[in-house]
Amino acid sequence: MNIKKKILLIILTIITIFSFTKIIIYYINSYQNKKTNRELIEKSIEKIDNKLKINYSKINNEDVVGWIIMNQNKINYPILKSNDNNFYLTRDYNKKHNQSGSIFMDFRNNDFKDKNTVIYGHSMLDGTMFGSLREMFKKDYFDTKNNNYIKIYDLNSKETTYQIFSYYIIDTEDYYITTSFTTEEQYKTFIDKITKRSYKNFNIKIDTTSQILTLSTCSSNNKRKVLHAVKLK
């Protein structure tokens, strides 16, 4: 075997080992993340008189602002908020470095008091975080009525229900994550625009008194998967 072939073989061997190692690390992290999330749910949530009670003290993080449950409990996480939108991209609820990150609220939001509250999460391939939102973009998913709702629990475990009225995939932009509006007309224009973007007409009435919840996660080709839901009164 000549020297060039030996060098090529060594390079290919290194690449193979590197790739195999990354795959192993991914599956180890995936297993650990799922285990950690299960343990968090088990120790933080209990049902009392058929109502969920969330013990936020078990999270031990002053950045927690609520809890989100949707998609048949596949999305079941605390919601964090930092002073920017980068911190929890790569940190878990313990503030430890984690490639899965956390579910977190836009730092500009005043908890759930704004017209549009925006929540982010990675679209993990193993289905964790907002990874299971891929299922919601499948045909006929929203034909099952129970699939159309998002439950939010505040720090007092008060439950608020949001009904999905729009979903779509779009290029990266800032418009749909607008959190506050100067005038009612500006907000009405916003509602009309994001409603028309939807792949499905949900026939839900929304006006300028409505409050919206927006979920945003990554899609392929640097695009974003987006869901909008309106707070039920």
DOZA-413962 format. One record per residue (C-alpha): residue in one letter; residue number from 1; x, y, z. Coordinates in steps of 0.001 Angstrom, whole numbers. Example, Ala and Ser with C-alpha at 12.3 -4.5 7.8 and 13.67 -1.06 7.14 Angstrom:
// residues 2
aa;i;c1;c2;c3
A;1;12300;-4500;7800 $
S;2;13670;-1060;7140 $
END
This chain:
// residues 233
aa;i;c1;c2;c3
M;1;0;0;0 $
N;2;1526;3335;-1029 $
I;3;1742;6348;1251 $
K;4;-1217;8174;-329 $
K;5;-3540;5225;240 $
K;6;-2338;4914;3839 $
I;7;-3028;8598;4505 $
L;8;-6473;8327;2881 $
L;9;-7280;5262;4995 $
I;10;-6220;7057;8170 $
I;11;-8348;10085;7295 $
L;12;-11395;7939;6542 $
T;13;-10890;6040;9807 $
I;14;-10728;9280;11788 $
I;15;-13879;10595;10089 $
T;16;-15721;7344;10807 $
I;17;-14682;7347;14475 $
F;18;-15635;11027;14825 $
S;19;-19060;10488;13235 $
F;20;-19734;7363;15280 $
T;21;-18753;9193;18455 $
K;22;-21136;12059;17675 $
I;23;-23977;9594;17117 $
I;24;-23267;7884;20436 $
I;25;-23132;11229;22251 $
Y;26;-26429;12279;20648 $
Y;27;-28266;9159;21807 $
I;28;-26752;9383;25276 $
N;29;-27872;13018;25572 $
S;30;-31303;12115;24211 $
Y;31;-31731;9352;26781 $
Q;32;-30534;11585;29624 $
N;33;-32807;14462;28568 $
K;34;-35896;12257;28413 $
K;35;-35030;10740;31791 $
T;36;-34491;14168;33332 $
N;37;-37778;15473;31930 $
R;38;-39711;12443;33206 $
E;39;-38244;12883;36664 $
L;40;-39063;16597;36623 $
I;41;-42703;15910;35715 $
E;42;-43017;13174;38350 $
K;43;-41690;15345;41155 $
S;44;-43309;18637;40089 $
I;45;-46855;17739;39013 $
E;46;-49642;16166;41011 $
K;47;-53388;15973;40481 $
I;48;-55654;17273;43250 $
D;49;-59446;17135;42824 $
N;50;-58893;16454;39122 $
K;51;-56800;19623;38776 $
L;52;-53078;19831;38138 $
K;53;-50954;21297;40893 $
I;54;-47429;22262;39908 $
N;55;-44786;22468;42602 $
Y;56;-42455;25042;41085 $
S;57;-40138;24882;44101 $
K;58;-38916;21536;42744 $
I;59;-37514;23357;39711 $
N;60;-35459;25667;41924 $
N;61;-35022;28330;39263 $
E;62;-36137;31940;39620 $
D;63;-36447;32197;35812 $
V;64;-39480;29905;35603 $
V;65;-42663;31757;34543 $
G;66;-45115;28911;33954 $
W;67;-45720;25461;32511 $
I;68;-46962;24331;29084 $
I;69;-48845;21114;28209 $
M;70;-50046;20230;24707 $
N;71;-49976;17663;21903 $
Q;72;-51330;14847;24078 $
N;73;-48767;15618;26823 $
K;74;-45826;15140;24461 $
I;75;-44991;18759;25196 $
N;76;-44949;19000;28986 $
Y;77;-42337;21451;30267 $
P;78;-41650;24426;32489 $
I;79;-41339;27738;30676 $
L;80;-38221;29778;31436 $
K;81;-37393;33411;30702 $
S;82;-34023;35139;30747 $
N;83;-32880;38666;29924 $
D;84;-32235;37621;26327 $
N;85;-33330;34953;23839 $
N;86;-30012;33133;23792 $
F;87;-29418;31867;27323 $
Y;88;-31912;28977;27327 $
L;89;-31147;27953;23761 $
T;90;-28353;25813;25183 $
R;91;-29264;25422;28870 $
D;92;-31738;23240;30721 $
Y;93;-34023;24274;33573 $
N;94;-31095;23863;35972 $
K;95;-29114;26398;33902 $
K;96;-26695;23634;32954 $
H;97;-25358;23456;29405 $
N;98;-27533;21213;27260 $
Q;99;-27821;21070;23461 $
S;100;-31588;20548;23749 $
G;101;-32011;23840;25570 $
S;102;-35317;24658;27276 $
I;103;-38773;25913;26444 $
F;104;-38524;29653;27014 $
M;105;-40486;32870;26682 $
D;106;-39360;35861;24643 $
F;107;-37449;38163;26988 $
R;108;-39543;41136;25816 $
N;109;-42764;39608;27116 $
N;110;-44337;40649;30390 $
D;111;-45119;37043;31292 $
F;112;-48565;36303;29775 $
K;113;-49945;39843;29900 $
D;114;-49024;41039;26410 $
K;115;-51127;40839;23282 $
N;116;-48724;38292;21832 $
T;117;-46714;36023;24129 $
V;118;-43978;34187;22222 $
I;119;-42515;30866;23343 $
Y;120;-39518;29169;21730 $
G;121;-38089;25653;21775 $
H;122;-35756;23516;19704 $
S;123;-37248;21016;17248 $
M;124;-35282;18031;18532 $
L;125;-35128;14947;16305 $
D;126;-36016;12685;19241 $
G;127;-39308;14556;19661 $
T;128;-38374;16382;22848 $
M;129;-38833;20109;23438 $
F;130;-40856;21342;20413 $
G;131;-39785;18383;18265 $
S;132;-43252;16838;18379 $
L;133;-44735;19894;16676 $
R;134;-43817;18101;13448 $
E;135;-46817;15841;14075 $
M;136;-49106;18852;14217 $
F;137;-48161;19792;10669 $
K;138;-49387;16493;9300 $
K;139;-52613;16355;7298 $
D;140;-55823;16044;9321 $
Y;141;-54066;16440;12690 $
F;142;-56356;19282;13723 $
D;143;-59472;17377;12672 $
T;144;-59343;15874;16161 $
K;145;-60701;18677;18327 $
N;146;-58672;17801;21415 $
N;147;-55499;18456;19438 $
N;148;-56383;22127;19050 $
Y;149;-55673;23311;22588 $
I;150;-52690;24436;24632 $
K;151;-52739;24501;28430 $
I;152;-50679;27075;30301 $
Y;153;-50255;27014;34081 $
D;154;-49072;30113;35906 $
L;155;-46982;30150;39081 $
N;156;-50147;29611;41140 $
S;157;-51101;26589;38999 $
K;158;-53998;28526;37478 $
E;159;-54883;26881;34169 $
T;160;-55426;28946;31025 $
T;161;-56525;27380;27748 $
Y;162;-55485;28638;24326 $
Q;163;-57090;27450;21088 $
I;164;-54932;27115;17984 $
F;165;-56152;29245;15075 $
S;166;-53173;29368;12728 $
Y;167;-50141;27285;11794 $
Y;168;-47626;27597;8983 $
I;169;-43960;27379;7976 $
I;170;-42217;30602;7032 $
D;171;-38797;32076;6361 $
T;172;-37031;33518;9387 $
E;173;-38552;36925;10196 $
D;174;-39430;39205;13100 $
Y;175;-43042;40007;12216 $
Y;176;-44839;37043;13766 $
I;177;-42891;37466;17025 $
T;178;-44051;41060;17533 $
T;179;-45010;41238;21212 $
S;180;-46574;44669;21590 $
F;181;-48601;47002;19392 $
T;182;-48980;50768;19360 $
T;183;-52589;50889;18169 $
E;184;-55592;48593;17880 $
E;185;-55417;48969;14100 $
Q;186;-51828;47733;14118 $
Y;187;-52856;44719;16184 $
K;188;-55840;44013;13927 $
T;189;-53563;44030;10882 $
F;190;-51268;41604;12662 $
I;191;-54152;39239;13518 $
D;192;-55467;39312;9960 $
K;193;-52046;38603;8483 $
I;194;-51118;35631;10689 $
T;195;-54628;34190;10297 $
K;196;-54411;34314;6500 $
R;197;-51041;32560;6605 $
S;198;-52565;29449;8172 $
Y;199;-52656;26185;6242 $
K;200;-56138;25608;7642 $
N;201;-59106;27905;8244 $
F;202;-60140;27288;11851 $
N;203;-63063;29752;11686 $
I;204;-62214;31212;15085 $
K;205;-63204;34784;15845 $
I;206;-60353;36939;17114 $
D;207;-60494;40680;17780 $
T;208;-58290;43385;19242 $
T;209;-59241;42422;22805 $
S;210;-57835;38918;22284 $
Q;211;-54544;37705;23682 $
I;212;-52388;35380;21595 $
L;213;-49836;32695;22319 $
T;214;-47223;32058;19603 $
L;215;-45010;28967;19472 $
S;216;-41898;29096;17307 $
T;217;-39421;26358;16437 $
C;218;-36926;25549;13699 $
S;219;-37828;23860;10449 $
S;220;-35646;22743;7552 $
N;221;-33823;25162;5239 $
N;222;-33564;27858;7923 $
K;223;-37332;28240;8106 $
R;224;-39635;28373;11144 $
K;225;-42636;26325;12186 $
V;226;-45178;28629;13796 $
L;227;-48390;28064;15739 $
H;228;-50719;30791;17003 $
A;229;-53386;30205;19646 $
V;230;-55916;32564;21176 $
K;231;-56653;32741;24883 $
L;232;-60134;31470;25682 $
K;233;-62185;33740;27915 $
END
